[in-house]
C-alpha cells in the first residue's frame, strides 16, 4: 500500500497572513478544526505542523475562496478507534499525532489501522466538500443551549476518553465510570466549563484524576483483576503500562498516546517541562526494556492505539449522564441541608441545657484521724435530777432585770 502524498502547507508567516486576510481569529480556526488555540498558535509559529486529514482540512481552510465555508472535524471522521485522535480530544500537537501515516512493515494490524485512517480521511474530505459547497454565505445559526453544547462535547470526547482511561487503569468498568463521573462534574459546573479555553482538556484531566485515585483499591469490586486482553501482544503491553508509576503512565499516554505537546503535557500533569520530559524518557525506557520492538515513539503510539481499539468500550448516553449528575447533585444538596439542620438542633440543645452561672465544685470528703468521738447527751442521773430541782426551787438572786419602759 503506497502512502498518499503530503498536502503542502504555506509558510508559517503566510498561514497567519491568510488567516487574517479571511478575518478569522485563532479561536475561530481552532473551533472549526476541533483543536485548541495553542495548537493553532504553534502551527503559525512553525513549532509544529498538522498531519493527515487534519493537515488537509487546515490547508483547505486557509486557501478556500469563500470566507464563510465552515468545515467541522467530527469524531467519527478521524478514526475513532485511535486513542489519541489528536484533534478528537481537543488538542492535536506532539510527535505522536494520531493522523500521521505509519511507514510500511508494521504488521497486519498496523496495515488495518492505516486502511481505517485512509478511509476516515476520505470520508472527511467528502464531508468537508459537501459542507463547503452547501454552506450559506451568511449563516445565522442559533446559539446552542447548554444541553445541546454538553451533548456535543460528550459525543466528541467520550469514546476516546474511555479508551484512554482503560489504558490508565486496565479496568473496563472503572474506565467507563471515570468518564461518566468527569462529565457529571462538568455538567454540574457547566457555566465554568463552557467558557474554559479547552473544555475537552478539562474533562480529560478530571477523568484521569478519578481513574488514578488510590482509593479505588479499597472498593470490594476492584480488589480482583479483570480479564486481560485476548491478544498476547496486547496483554504484554498492558502489563508494562500498569507496572509504571501512575504519574509516568499518565505522562506517557498524554505525550505518546494522545499526542499533546510537551508544554501541554507538563501543564496537565502539574509538572515542569523538564520533569515531564524526564518522565516520558524513563517511561519509554521501561517499555523498550520489556518490549524492544516498541523502542520507536511512533511504533509505541500505534500500539497504544491498537490496544485501546481492541476493547469494545462504550460510554453511556449523554442524557443518562446528565440525569445521574443532576440526581447526585440533589442528593448532596439534601445531605448538606440535613447536616445543617442537625447542627442547628445540636447547637440549640446545647444552649438550652448548658449552665448559665458558675458553680464551685464540692471538695471530696476526707477522713480525719486523732480526734475523740463526740459524746452524745444521755439521761440524767438521780443526783442530777435532785440538783436541778433544787436550783429551780430557789429564788433568783442578783441584779434586777432591766425591763424597757414605754414612754
C-alpha positions as CSV (number, residue, x, y, z in Angstrom):
1,X,0.0,0.0,0.0
2,X,1.6,3.3,-1.1
3,X,1.5,6.3,1.2
4,X,-0.6,9.3,0.0
5,X,1.3,12.4,-0.8
6,X,1.6,15.0,1.9
7,X,-0.6,18.1,1.4
8,X,1.6,21.2,1.1
9,X,1.1,24.0,3.6
10,X,2.1,27.7,3.3
11,X,5.0,29.1,5.3
12,X,4.2,29.8,8.9
13,X,4.1,33.6,8.4
14,X,1.9,33.1,5.3
15,X,-0.5,31.0,7.3
16,X,-1.1,33.8,9.7
17,X,-1.5,36.3,6.8
18,X,-4.0,34.1,5.1
19,X,-6.0,33.7,8.3
20,X,-6.1,37.4,9.0
21,X,-7.0,38.1,5.4
22,X,-10.1,36.0,5.8
23,X,-11.0,37.9,9.1
24,X,-10.5,34.7,11.2
25,X,-9.1,34.6,14.7
26,X,-7.0,31.7,16.1
27,X,-10.0,30.8,18.2
28,X,-12.2,30.6,15.0
29,X,-9.7,28.3,13.3
30,X,-9.4,26.1,16.4
31,X,-13.1,25.8,16.7
32,X,-13.6,24.8,13.1
33,X,-10.8,22.2,13.2
34,X,-11.6,20.9,16.7
35,X,-8.2,21.7,18.2
36,X,-7.0,24.1,20.9
37,X,-6.0,27.7,20.3
38,X,-2.5,26.8,21.5
39,X,-2.2,24.3,18.7
40,X,-3.1,26.9,16.0
41,X,-0.6,29.3,17.5
42,X,2.0,26.5,17.4
43,X,1.3,25.9,13.7
44,X,1.6,29.6,12.8
45,X,4.9,29.9,14.7
46,X,6.4,26.9,12.9
47,X,7.0,24.8,16.0
48,X,4.7,22.1,14.8
49,X,2.5,21.2,11.8
50,X,-0.7,19.2,11.4
51,X,-0.7,15.7,9.8
52,X,-3.1,13.5,7.8
53,X,-6.7,14.6,7.4
54,X,-6.2,17.5,9.8
55,X,-3.4,18.9,7.6
56,X,-5.7,18.8,4.5
57,X,-8.5,20.5,6.4
58,X,-6.2,23.2,7.6
59,X,-4.8,23.8,4.1
60,X,-8.2,23.9,2.6
61,X,-9.4,26.3,5.3
62,X,-6.5,28.7,4.5
63,X,-6.8,28.6,0.8
64,X,-10.6,28.4,0.3
65,X,-12.2,31.1,-1.7
66,X,-15.3,31.6,0.4
67,X,-14.6,33.2,3.7
68,X,-17.6,31.5,5.3
69,X,-17.1,27.9,4.2
70,X,-17.2,26.0,7.5
71,X,-15.5,22.6,8.0
72,X,-16.3,20.7,11.1
73,X,-14.0,18.0,12.2
74,X,-16.2,15.3,13.7
75,X,-15.1,12.5,16.0
76,X,-16.2,9.7,13.6
77,X,-14.2,11.2,10.7
78,X,-10.7,10.7,12.2
79,X,-10.6,7.0,13.1
80,X,-12.4,6.8,16.4
81,X,-10.5,3.6,17.3
82,X,-7.4,5.7,17.9
83,X,-6.9,6.6,21.5
84,X,-5.1,9.9,20.8
85,X,-7.3,11.2,18.0
86,X,-5.1,14.3,18.3
87,X,-7.9,16.7,17.5
88,X,-10.5,14.3,18.7
89,X,-9.8,15.3,22.3
90,X,-9.4,19.0,21.8
91,X,-5.6,19.2,21.3
92,X,-3.6,17.8,18.5
93,X,0.2,18.6,18.8
94,X,3.2,16.5,19.6
95,X,5.3,13.8,18.0
96,X,2.7,11.1,18.0
97,X,-0.3,12.7,16.2
98,X,-2.9,10.1,15.5
99,X,-3.5,11.2,12.0
100,X,0.1,10.6,10.8
101,X,0.5,7.6,8.4
102,X,2.7,4.8,9.7
103,X,5.5,3.5,7.4
104,X,5.2,0.1,5.8
105,X,6.4,-3.0,7.7
106,X,4.4,-2.5,10.9
107,X,2.5,-5.8,10.6
108,X,-1.0,-6.8,9.6
109,X,-2.7,-4.9,12.5
110,X,-0.8,-1.7,11.6
111,X,-2.0,-2.1,7.9
112,X,-5.5,-2.4,9.2
113,X,-5.1,0.8,11.2
114,X,-3.7,2.6,8.1
115,X,-6.7,1.4,6.0
116,X,-9.1,2.7,8.6
117,X,-7.3,6.0,8.8
118,X,-7.3,6.4,5.0
119,X,-11.0,5.6,4.8
120,X,-11.6,8.1,7.6
121,X,-9.6,10.7,5.7
122,X,-11.6,10.1,2.5
123,X,-14.9,10.4,4.4
124,X,-13.7,13.6,6.0
125,X,-12.7,15.1,2.6
126,X,-16.1,14.3,1.1
127,X,-17.9,15.7,4.1
128,X,-15.8,18.8,4.0
129,X,-16.6,19.3,0.3
130,X,-20.3,18.9,0.9
131,X,-20.3,21.3,3.8
132,X,-18.2,23.9,1.8
133,X,-20.5,23.5,-1.3
134,X,-23.7,23.8,0.7
135,X,-22.5,26.5,3.1
136,X,-24.7,29.5,3.4
137,X,-22.7,32.7,2.6
138,X,-24.1,34.4,5.6
139,X,-25.2,31.7,8.0
140,X,-27.3,32.7,11.0
141,X,-27.2,29.7,13.3
142,X,-29.0,30.0,16.6
143,X,-26.8,29.6,19.7
144,X,-26.7,26.1,21.3
145,X,-28.5,25.5,24.5
146,X,-26.4,24.3,27.5
147,X,-27.9,20.8,27.0
148,X,-27.0,20.7,23.3
149,X,-23.5,22.0,23.9
150,X,-22.9,19.4,26.6
151,X,-24.2,16.6,24.4
152,X,-21.9,17.7,21.6
153,X,-18.9,17.8,23.9
154,X,-19.8,14.3,25.2
155,X,-20.2,12.8,21.8
156,X,-17.0,14.4,20.7
157,X,-14.8,13.3,23.6
158,X,-16.3,10.4,25.5
159,X,-15.4,7.5,23.1
160,X,-11.7,8.4,23.1
161,X,-11.6,9.2,26.8
162,X,-13.0,5.7,27.7
163,X,-10.2,4.1,25.8
164,X,-7.6,6.3,27.4
165,X,-8.9,5.6,30.9
166,X,-8.7,1.9,30.1
167,X,-5.0,2.2,29.3
168,X,-4.5,4.1,32.6
169,X,-6.3,1.5,34.8
170,X,-6.6,-1.7,32.9
171,X,-10.2,-2.0,34.0
172,X,-13.2,-1.6,31.7
173,X,-15.8,-0.7,34.3
174,X,-13.5,1.8,36.0
175,X,-12.7,3.4,32.7
176,X,-16.4,4.0,31.9
177,X,-17.1,5.1,35.4
178,X,-14.3,7.6,35.3
179,X,-15.5,9.2,32.1
180,X,-19.1,9.4,33.4
181,X,-18.1,11.0,36.7
182,X,-15.9,13.5,34.8
183,X,-18.8,14.5,32.6
184,X,-21.2,14.6,35.6
185,X,-18.9,17.1,37.3
186,X,-18.7,19.0,34.0
187,X,-22.5,19.3,33.8
188,X,-22.7,20.3,37.5
189,X,-20.1,23.1,36.8
190,X,-21.1,23.8,33.2
191,X,-21.1,27.6,33.4
192,X,-17.4,27.3,34.3
193,X,-16.6,24.5,31.8
194,X,-18.4,26.1,28.9
195,X,-16.2,29.2,29.0
196,X,-13.0,27.3,29.5
197,X,-10.3,27.6,26.8
198,X,-10.2,23.8,26.4
199,X,-13.4,22.1,27.7
200,X,-12.1,18.7,26.4
201,X,-8.9,19.1,28.3
202,X,-10.9,20.0,31.5
203,X,-12.9,16.8,31.2
204,X,-9.9,14.7,30.4
205,X,-7.9,15.9,33.4
206,X,-10.9,15.2,35.7
207,X,-11.4,11.7,34.2
208,X,-7.6,10.9,34.7
209,X,-7.7,12.1,38.3
210,X,-10.7,9.9,39.1
211,X,-9.3,6.9,37.3
212,X,-5.9,7.1,39.1
213,X,-7.3,7.7,42.5
214,X,-5.7,5.3,45.0
215,X,-9.0,4.9,46.9
216,X,-10.3,2.5,44.3
217,X,-8.2,-0.3,45.7
218,X,-10.3,-0.3,48.9
219,X,-13.5,-1.0,47.0
220,X,-14.5,-4.6,47.0
221,X,-15.3,-4.8,43.3
222,X,-11.8,-3.6,42.4
223,X,-9.8,-5.9,44.6
224,X,-9.6,-8.6,42.0
225,X,-8.1,-8.1,38.5
226,X,-10.3,-8.1,35.4
227,X,-9.9,-10.4,32.4
228,X,-6.8,-9.3,30.3
229,X,-7.0,-8.6,26.6
230,X,-7.3,-11.5,24.2
231,X,-4.0,-11.0,22.3
232,X,-0.7,-11.9,23.8
233,X,0.9,-8.7,22.5
234,X,-1.8,-6.6,24.0
235,X,-1.5,-8.3,27.3
236,X,2.2,-7.7,27.4
237,X,1.9,-4.0,26.6
238,X,-0.9,-3.5,29.1
239,X,1.2,-5.3,31.8
240,X,4.1,-3.0,31.1
241,X,1.9,0.1,31.3
242,X,0.3,-1.0,34.6
243,X,3.8,-1.6,36.1
244,X,4.7,2.1,35.5
245,X,4.1,4.6,38.3
246,X,0.7,6.3,37.8
247,X,2.3,9.7,37.0
248,X,4.7,8.2,34.4
249,X,1.8,6.2,32.9
250,X,-0.3,9.4,32.6
251,X,2.6,11.4,31.1
252,X,3.4,8.7,28.5
253,X,-0.2,8.4,27.5
254,X,-0.7,12.1,27.0
255,X,2.5,12.6,25.1
256,X,2.9,9.4,23.0
257,X,-0.8,8.3,23.0
258,X,-3.0,11.4,22.8
259,X,-0.3,13.4,21.1
260,X,-0.1,16.5,23.3
261,X,2.9,18.7,23.1
262,X,5.4,18.7,25.9
263,X,4.3,22.0,27.4
264,X,0.6,20.9,27.4
265,X,1.6,17.6,28.9
266,X,3.5,19.3,31.7
267,X,0.7,21.7,32.4
268,X,-1.9,18.9,32.6
269,X,0.2,16.7,34.9
270,X,1.1,19.8,37.0
271,X,4.8,19.4,36.4
272,X,7.6,21.5,34.9
273,X,8.5,20.9,31.3
274,X,11.9,19.2,32.1
275,X,10.2,17.0,34.6
276,X,7.6,15.9,32.1
277,X,10.3,15.2,29.5
278,X,12.2,13.0,32.0
279,X,9.1,11.1,32.8
280,X,8.5,10.4,29.1
281,X,12.1,9.2,28.6
282,X,12.0,6.9,31.7
283,X,8.6,5.5,30.7
284,X,9.9,4.8,27.2
285,X,13.0,3.1,28.5
286,X,10.9,0.9,30.8
287,X,8.6,-0.1,27.8
288,X,11.6,-0.7,25.5
289,X,13.3,-2.8,28.1
290,X,10.3,-5.2,28.1
291,X,9.2,-4.8,24.5
292,X,12.2,-3.9,22.3
293,X,10.0,-3.7,19.2
294,X,8.3,-0.6,20.7
295,X,11.5,1.4,21.1
296,X,10.4,3.9,18.5
297,X,7.9,6.5,19.7
298,X,5.9,6.1,16.5
299,X,5.6,2.4,17.0
300,X,4.6,2.9,20.6
301,X,1.9,5.4,19.6
302,X,0.3,3.0,17.1
303,X,0.5,0.1,19.5
304,X,-1.3,2.2,22.2
305,X,-4.0,3.0,19.6
306,X,-4.4,-0.7,18.6
307,X,-4.5,-1.8,22.3
308,X,-7.2,0.8,23.0
309,X,-9.3,-0.1,19.9
310,X,-9.1,-3.8,20.7
311,X,-11.6,-3.4,23.5
312,X,-15.2,-2.7,22.8
313,X,-15.8,0.1,25.3
314,X,-18.9,2.2,25.0
315,X,-19.9,5.1,27.2
316,X,-23.4,5.8,28.4
317,X,-25.8,8.1,26.7
318,X,-25.3,11.8,27.4
319,X,-28.9,12.1,28.7
320,X,-28.2,9.3,31.2
321,X,-25.0,11.0,32.4
322,X,-26.8,14.3,32.8
323,X,-29.6,12.6,34.7
324,X,-27.3,10.9,37.1
325,X,-25.3,14.1,37.6
326,X,-28.4,16.0,38.5
327,X,-29.5,13.3,40.8
328,X,-26.1,13.2,42.5
329,X,-26.2,16.9,42.9
330,X,-29.7,16.8,44.5
331,X,-28.5,14.1,46.9
332,X,-25.5,16.1,48.0
333,X,-27.7,19.2,48.4
334,X,-30.2,17.3,50.6
335,X,-27.4,15.8,52.7
336,X,-25.9,19.3,53.2
337,X,-29.3,20.6,54.3
338,X,-29.9,17.7,56.7
339,X,-26.4,18.1,58.2
340,X,-27.0,21.9,58.6
341,X,-30.4,21.3,60.3
342,X,-28.8,18.7,62.6
343,X,-26.0,21.0,63.5
344,X,-28.5,23.8,64.3
345,X,-30.5,21.4,66.5
346,X,-27.5,20.2,68.5
347,X,-26.4,23.8,69.0
348,X,-29.9,24.8,70.3
349,X,-30.0,21.8,72.6
350,X,-26.5,22.7,74.0
351,X,-27.5,26.3,74.6
352,X,-30.7,25.1,76.3
353,X,-29.1,22.6,78.7
354,X,-25.8,24.4,79.4
355,X,-25.5,26.1,82.9
356,X,-25.9,29.9,83.0
357,X,-23.8,30.6,86.2
358,X,-20.7,29.3,87.8
359,X,-21.0,26.6,90.4
360,X,-17.9,25.9,92.6
361,X,-17.1,22.2,92.7
362,X,-17.5,20.4,96.0
363,X,-14.3,19.0,97.6
364,X,-14.3,15.3,98.0
365,X,-14.8,14.1,101.7
366,X,-11.7,13.1,103.7
367,X,-11.3,11.0,106.8
368,X,-9.7,12.8,109.9
369,X,-7.9,10.8,112.5
370,X,-6.8,11.7,116.1
371,X,-10.0,13.4,117.4
372,X,-12.0,11.8,120.3
373,X,-15.5,10.8,119.4
374,X,-18.2,13.3,120.3
375,X,-20.3,12.2,123.3
376,X,-24.0,12.5,122.9
377,X,-26.1,13.7,125.9
378,X,-27.7,10.8,127.8
379,X,-30.4,10.6,130.5
380,X,-29.8,12.5,133.9
381,X,-28.9,10.5,136.9
382,X,-30.8,10.7,140.3
383,X,-28.3,13.1,141.7
384,X,-28.5,15.4,138.7
385,X,-32.3,15.4,138.9
386,X,-32.2,16.4,142.6
387,X,-29.7,19.2,141.8
388,X,-31.9,20.5,139.1
389,X,-35.0,20.5,141.3
390,X,-33.1,22.4,144.0
391,X,-31.9,25.0,141.6
392,X,-35.3,25.6,140.3
393,X,-36.9,26.0,143.7
394,X,-34.5,28.7,144.9
395,X,-35.2,32.4,144.2
396,X,-33.2,34.2,141.7
397,X,-30.5,36.4,143.4
398,X,-28.5,39.0,141.7
399,X,-29.2,42.3,139.9
400,X,-32.7,43.0,138.9
401,X,-33.5,42.5,135.3
402,X,-33.7,45.6,133.2
403,X,-37.2,45.9,131.7
404,X,-37.6,48.6,129.0
405,X,-40.3,51.1,129.7
406,X,-42.5,52.7,127.1
407,X,-42.7,56.4,127.4
